[in-house]
Amino acid sequence: MKEYDIIVIGSGAGMLIVEGAVMQGLKVALVDKGPLGGTCLNVGCIPSKMLIYPADRIAEIQEATKLGIEAKITSIDFTAIVERMRKTLRESKAQMRAGIEHSSNLDFYTI
């Protein structure tokens, strides 16, 4: 039976604990049911903010006339906005996977 200094459940905020423990040379087990990165990365904080930010810019442009600024939105490429978000999520998960795979004192278990 393997022994660990720390067992972390969840790859969301739990990754902060994993990172700190691994950096201290502790033997760590990470248990996750997926998707990698938890709620914040996959469907919460990060993707929502990446969609809200362009929406806020659109609203600012639409309300610019109140400040004496005449601006016009000629096009909104929602597909590009969503792809930018998805690309960022893919890259973040890939970085997490690479970090997990290259850590000699971290075992990753999916359930």
Stockholm file with secondary structure:
# STOCKHOLM 1.0

chainA/1-111         MKEYDIIVIGSGAGMLIVEGAVMQGLKVALVDKGPLGGTCLNVGCIPSKMLIYPADRIAEIQEATKLGIEAKITSIDFTAIVERMRKTLRESKAQMRAGIEHSSNLDFYTI
#=GR chainA/1-111 SS CCCCSEEEECSSTHHHHHHHHHHTTCCEEEEECSSTTHHHHHTSHHHHHHHHHHHHHHHHHHTGGGGTCCCCCCCCCHHHHHHHHHHHHHHHHHHHHHHHHTCTTEEEEEC
#=GC SS_cons         CCCCSEEEECSSTHHHHHHHHHHTTCCEEEEECSSTTHHHHHTSHHHHHHHHHHHHHHHHHHTGGGGTCCCCCCCCCHHHHHHHHHHHHHHHHHHHHHHHHTCTTEEEEEC
//
